Amino acid sequence: QVQVVESGGGLVQPGGSLRLSCTASGIRLDDYFVNWYRIIPDEQRLRVATISGSGTDTYYPDSTKRRLTVSRDSAKSAVTLQMNNLKPEEEGIYCCNPCRGNSNKWGQGPQVTVSS
Protein backbone atom coordinates (compact mmCIF):
# COMPACT_ATOMS: atom_id res chain seq x y z
CA GLN A 1 0.00 0.00 0.00
CA VAL A 2 1.37 3.39 -1.00
CA GLN A 3 1.35 6.18 1.52
CA VAL A 4 2.53 9.72 0.86
CA VAL A 5 3.15 11.89 3.90
CA GLU A 6 3.92 15.58 4.05
CA SER A 7 5.17 17.51 7.05
CA GLY A 8 6.28 20.99 7.98
CA GLY A 9 3.18 23.13 7.62
CA GLY A 10 2.00 25.68 10.12
CA LEU A 11 1.56 29.38 10.75
CA VAL A 12 3.98 31.91 9.32
CA GLN A 13 3.88 35.67 9.07
CA PRO A 14 3.78 37.36 5.66
CA GLY A 15 7.31 37.43 4.30
CA GLY A 16 8.28 34.44 6.39
CA SER A 17 9.55 31.01 5.41
CA LEU A 18 8.50 27.40 5.79
CA ARG A 19 10.05 24.13 4.74
CA LEU A 20 7.83 21.22 3.75
CA SER A 21 8.94 17.64 3.37
CA CYS A 22 7.42 14.73 1.47
CA THR A 23 8.19 11.07 2.09
CA ALA A 24 6.52 7.94 0.81
CA SER A 25 6.23 4.28 1.65
CA GLY A 26 5.44 1.60 -0.88
CA ILE A 27 7.21 3.44 -3.70
CA ARG A 28 10.64 4.86 -4.34
CA LEU A 29 10.29 8.64 -4.65
CA ASP A 30 13.41 8.69 -6.80
CA ASP A 31 11.44 6.80 -9.47
CA TYR A 32 8.84 9.55 -9.68
CA PHE A 33 8.51 13.12 -10.77
CA VAL A 34 7.20 14.95 -7.75
CA ASN A 35 4.86 17.91 -7.91
CA TRP A 36 3.84 20.18 -5.09
CA TYR A 37 0.35 21.61 -5.31
CA ARG A 38 -1.50 24.15 -3.28
CA ILE A 39 -5.14 23.25 -2.71
CA ILE A 40 -7.39 26.26 -2.44
CA PRO A 41 -11.12 26.62 -1.77
CA ASP A 42 -13.33 24.89 -4.32
CA GLU A 43 -10.73 22.12 -4.46
CA GLN A 44 -8.65 23.84 -7.13
CA ARG A 45 -5.09 22.60 -7.38
CA LEU A 46 -2.34 25.03 -8.25
CA ARG A 47 1.04 23.55 -9.05
CA VAL A 48 3.81 25.43 -7.29
CA ALA A 49 6.87 23.30 -8.08
CA THR A 50 8.04 20.10 -9.80
CA ILE A 51 11.22 18.09 -9.58
CA SER A 52 12.39 15.24 -11.81
CA GLY A 53 13.30 11.81 -10.51
CA SER A 54 16.99 12.53 -10.80
CA GLY A 55 16.58 15.93 -9.19
CA THR A 56 18.38 17.66 -12.03
CA ASP A 57 15.30 19.31 -13.52
CA THR A 58 12.87 21.58 -11.75
CA TYR A 59 9.90 23.67 -12.78
CA TYR A 60 8.23 26.63 -11.14
CA PRO A 61 5.40 28.79 -12.39
CA ASP A 62 6.23 32.49 -12.62
CA SER A 63 4.35 33.17 -9.38
CA THR A 64 6.75 31.06 -7.30
CA LYS A 65 10.06 31.43 -9.12
CA ARG A 66 12.93 32.70 -6.96
CA ARG A 67 10.89 32.22 -3.79
CA LEU A 68 10.29 28.47 -3.75
CA THR A 69 12.94 25.79 -4.07
CA VAL A 70 12.19 22.10 -4.52
CA SER A 71 14.94 19.58 -3.92
CA ARG A 72 15.62 15.94 -3.17
CA ASP A 73 17.19 14.60 -0.03
CA SER A 74 18.27 11.17 -1.19
CA ALA A 75 19.64 10.21 2.21
CA LYS A 76 16.17 10.64 3.68
CA SER A 77 14.31 9.55 0.54
CA ALA A 78 12.43 12.81 0.72
CA VAL A 79 11.49 15.77 -1.43
CA THR A 80 11.56 19.13 0.26
CA LEU A 81 9.94 22.44 -0.63
CA GLN A 82 11.55 25.55 0.79
CA MET A 83 9.14 28.47 0.67
CA ASN A 84 10.43 31.99 1.26
CA ASN A 85 8.74 35.38 1.36
CA LEU A 86 5.31 33.81 1.67
CA LYS A 87 2.27 35.89 0.86
CA PRO A 88 -1.15 35.73 2.55
CA GLU A 89 -2.76 34.61 -0.69
CA GLU A 90 -0.47 31.58 -0.72
CA GLU A 91 -2.00 29.94 2.28
CA GLY A 92 -3.72 26.63 1.75
CA ILE A 93 -3.10 22.91 1.93
CA TYR A 94 0.14 21.88 0.25
CA CYS A 95 0.12 18.39 -1.23
CA CYS A 96 2.93 16.26 -2.54
CA ASN A 97 2.12 14.43 -5.79
CA PRO A 98 4.53 11.76 -6.97
CA CYS A 99 3.65 10.82 -10.53
CA ARG A 100 5.01 8.51 -13.18
CA GLY A 101 3.08 7.84 -16.34
CA ASN A 102 -0.48 7.04 -15.34
CA SER A 103 0.47 6.51 -11.73
CA ASN A 104 -0.46 9.42 -9.49
CA LYS A 105 -0.17 9.40 -5.74
CA TRP A 106 -1.32 12.07 -3.32
CA GLY A 107 -0.68 12.97 0.25
CA GLN A 108 -3.18 14.67 2.57
CA GLY A 109 -1.06 17.78 2.81
CA PRO A 110 -0.34 20.10 5.74
CA GLN A 111 -2.08 23.43 6.16
CA VAL A 112 0.06 26.49 5.57
CA THR A 113 -1.36 29.65 7.07
CA VAL A 114 0.19 33.01 6.20
CA SER A 115 -1.06 35.63 8.58
CA SER A 116 0.16 38.32 10.93
N, C-alpha and C positions, 0 to 999 in steps of 0.2 A: 504494500500500500504506500502510495506516495504522499508525503506530507511536506508542505512548504511553510516555513515559519519565518516571520519577520520580527525584528525587535528594534528598539531604539526610539520609538515615538515619544511624544510628550508635549509639554507646553514650552514655547519659546517666545521671546519678545520679537517684535518686528526688527529686522536687521540681524537677528541672531542666527545661530547655527545648530544643526542636528545631524547626527550620523545614524543612518539606518543600516541594518544588516539582514541578509537573507540567507538562510540555510535550508537544506532539504534532505529528507531521508527517502530511500527507495529509488533515487536517481542520482546520477553524478552531475552536479551543476556544471562542471567543465564540459559536458557533452551538449549543453544547451546555450542558445542565446538567452539572455536574461533581460527582460524589460522591467522597468519600474513605472507604475501608473499611479496617478492620483485619482481617487474616486470622489466625485463631487455629488451634490444633491441631484436627484433624478437618475442616479446610477450611471452617469456619464463617466467614461474612463479617458483620462488625458495622459498620454505617454510623456514622461519627463526625462527618461534616459534609457539607453540600450547598450549592452556590452556583448561582444561576440564570445564564443566559447573559449577561444584562445586568450581573450582579454586585450588583443591588439587593436581591435576596432571598437569605437564607441560612437554613439549618436545622441545628439541633444536637439530638441526643438529650439528655435531662436529665443523663446521665453526663458529657457533655463541655462543656456550657454554661459560659460564663465562663472556661474554661481553654483552649479551642481557638478559633482564628479562621481562617476560610477567606476568601480574597480573590483578586481578579484583578489581575494585572499586565499591563495591555494592551500596554504598551511591549515587554514580553518575550513576549507571547502565552503567558502562564503562569498557572497557578492555584497559589497557595501555601497551605500549612496551617501556621500557627503553633501549636505545642503547648507549653503552659506547665504547670508543676506536675505533671509526669508521674508516674504511679504504676507500681509494678512490674507490676501486673496488666494494664497497657496495652501491654506490649511485644508485638511481633508484626511481621508484614509489612504495610506500609501501601500500599494500591493506589489509584491514581487511576482513576476510572471515568467518562469522558465518555459521556453518554447523551442520545439525542434520539429520541423515539418508540420504534420497535423496534430502533434502532441502539445497540448497547452496545459500547464499547471498553474494553479493560483493559490496564494496564501490569503489569510484573512485580513492582514494588514493592520498596522498600528495607526492610531489617530495622531495626527500632527496638528496642534493648535498654535496659531500665531496670533498672539494678542498681548497687549500691554496691560 
